[in-house]
């Protein structure tokens, strides 16, 4: 939900934004001063409530060939699993307000390379039950899915799904190689960007942070990707667009600086979601997970070593 310029730096909303958005920000600013406690509750709910989007035609085509199953989580929810092919398993992990079908474009090329591919809908997303969700909760779901599938050959994760995978690794998830697309590294920073975008004050954002930490039982600082990355030994390839309007490019760059043997592919013009559908990004992902060279290409990218 943050707004960034092409360099990845956050910018303030301007007067070209629609009237309804400007009025919403004005109301949030007023409420921040008058009822900061109530405002913090509203911001917390907005920050942890995913949006569900309709299945797109190209996603429906890819999902038609999937074998469908389910997994009963420890929390009592049943989530759908989608599988393609046979062989070593690669897990696909969507981000906040995403769904398994959003990642299905990776299935066919990975199956052709000899992998079995599994995607899922996290609680509150796609066809899964639930309404509220957060990074620690996402990590626990990823951990349960990974253990259910057995040691993974690899993982492809997008956005908050990548942050959840990093957290799950610190809690014992087992996998081989990893490919991340637009991984957020600093969820506290993301919360404050969202608050600023919506018009809430820094004070309210701070109160929201404390509410989240109390409810989830973990300080946001403990969720920093850079701190977990220092302990990682698994090979990691990160794709991140310099103009990403959701997760600043600096987050991906920070993550790979602290992750031994990680590599960053910096792209131009692919944004936060379209990068998942880029043909060369798909090809480099398959080559990397198969243990071959990730390839050099023409997606307006540059490789940046950690």
Buried (B, 14 or more C-beta within 10 A) or exposed (E): BBBBEEEBEBEEBEEEEEEEEBEBBEEBBEBBEEEBEEBBBBBBEBBBEBEEBEEEEEBEEBBEEBEEEEBEBEEEBEBBBBBBBEEBBBBBBBBBBBBBBBBBBBBBBBBEBEBBBBBBBBBBBBBBEBEBBBBBBBBBBBBBBBBBBEEBBBBBBBBBBBBBBBBBBBEEBEBBBBBBBBBBBBBBBBBBBBBBBBBBBEBBBBBBBEBBBEEBEBEBEEBBBBBBBEEBEBBBBBBBBBBBBBBBBBBBBBBBBBBBEBBBBBBEEBBBBEBBEBEBBBBBBBBBBBEEEBEEBEBBBEEBEB
